[in-house]
Amino acid sequence: MTMKNDRIMFAGVAVALATVMVASAPVQAAPERKVLVLLDASFSMSASRDNSDGMGAIRWEAAKSFAAERIHEYEIITDPRPLKVAVYTFRGDDAVPILHTDGFVLPQAAKNTITCLTERPDLVPDPDVHCNTTHDAGVPFELGGAQAGNTPLALALCGAADTLVTFTGDTKILRLFSDGEENSSLSSSCAGAPGVVGTFVGGVWTPGNSWQARSIGYFTSKNIVVTTDLLEIPPLVFPTLATQRAASTRDPEGILTPEARLRAITPSASTGLNPLEQFFTSLAQATGGQLTIIHDDEPLPVFGDHNRDRCVDHTDAITVARAFGPIVPPTDGTFDLNVDGTVDFTDYLVQLSLITGTCGNDPYVPRPPLVCKGATRVVIDGQSVEDRGTTIDARGVCEIIIKNSLIVSGHNAITVVGRATITVDNSIIVGQNAVVVQHGGGVISAGNTIFHGKADFQGSLQYIDRGGNVFE
């Protein structure tokens, strides 16, 4: 038997405050996690959105709220590497992003800075946030700004890469919050040739001098993880092309032609993604990041809610467990919660910590790992065994019955030594190292069960497949 391993504002700030992205960086004594938060401050971020979650009635306020939450997500992950965050905004005609923190700072300082990116920083309600002590010194922040608030997305991406790439020993993460189609970059290496519109064909962006192809190429091999939270209009469905063209969404920044706007929102027949969604998907796949799409008629996503039911439970944790393995080459990094290039038991523990307990009854009752010796019969029914070490260790002529249960191991899920017998039904078995390790002549009988991980057999195991099994 073979088992294989198986989603702003520029404030009219004074020149002294308009610190732009730079390529220089201090030498780091020890590895850190560097997170560069890049907030789209173009005029279109003033569009209204669902505020049933109280996170912001316009895209800009929602992006700020979500950015602070994303920083908090990195804070709660146990990691010996210090976390440092820099906050930038971008908007304007071929304008470089603006730095709003004193370089890479502690997480709370970065969150305070984000809170103060408002037209009235003197009225920020949080008594613990003092905007006059931030890098911007309490200067009001104007969404869009005097340059019509256009979207130099390609230039901003290039600038973020240039800033992060200098930190050679650190984990480098770009968190982008945007709603915009590139419309004003001219001077950067990521900018497209004038009049060239990129097309996604056969898994690549063409032509090579489009802003999409140049941007993705610029990030290739730079070891920068790019994660994008894309705020956009809901999917539009029209009975005919004529009615779609007539109802095509107005470009609030006054740059895209009606036909260009139509192309920007029309989903691909092959992927179901519109061009902007496809670009950020391609960028995530090239860097090991992820893309989250947030529609204006929906509340913001919940951290750890992978099936989008606005609830975090064992169903979400199982999706992380079933993704165990290295992200090589870089693909979707949704489940790599600590951004170390591998989905493993550490990520699973983070996911378990996010379970809210508000999703109804948990189908699994936790129990400790099992070591069964001799002529003993043990039944595991409706239980979960989750441990960094081996979870089921069967020796001698032990008999173990597993049904309706979840077994997740950071080492070997099931170890069989001797002639033990294991019967598995309607369960999920995951081993980071191996799903089954067998020494001797044991028996495993399985039905309607998911196995994730490699198999290591050093004996005459008898495997009885009763149907409905999945091996990843």
Secondary structure, 3 states (H helix, E strand, C coil): CCCCCCCCECCCCCHHHCEECCCCCCCCCCCCEEEEEEEECCHHHHCECCCCCCCCCEHHHHHHHHHHHHHHHHHCCCCCCCEEEEEEEECCCCCCCEECCCCCECHHHHHHHHHCCCCCHHHCCCCCCCHHHCCCCCCCCCECCCCCCCCCHHHHHHHHHHHHCCCCCCEEEEEEEECCCCCCCCCCCCCCCCCCCCEEECCEEECCCCHHHHHHHHHCCCCEEEEEEEEECCCCCCCCHHHHHHCCCCCCCCCCCHHHHHHHHCCCCCCCCCHHHHHHHHHHHHHCCEEEEEECCCCCCCCCCCCCCCCCCHHHHHHHHCCCEECCCCCCCCCCCCCCCEECHHHHHHHHHCCCCCCCCCCCEECCCEEECCCCEEEEECEEEEECCCCEEEEECCEEEEECCEEEECCEEEEEEECCEEEEECCEEEECCEEEEEECCCEEEEECCEEECCEEECCCCEEEECCCCEEC
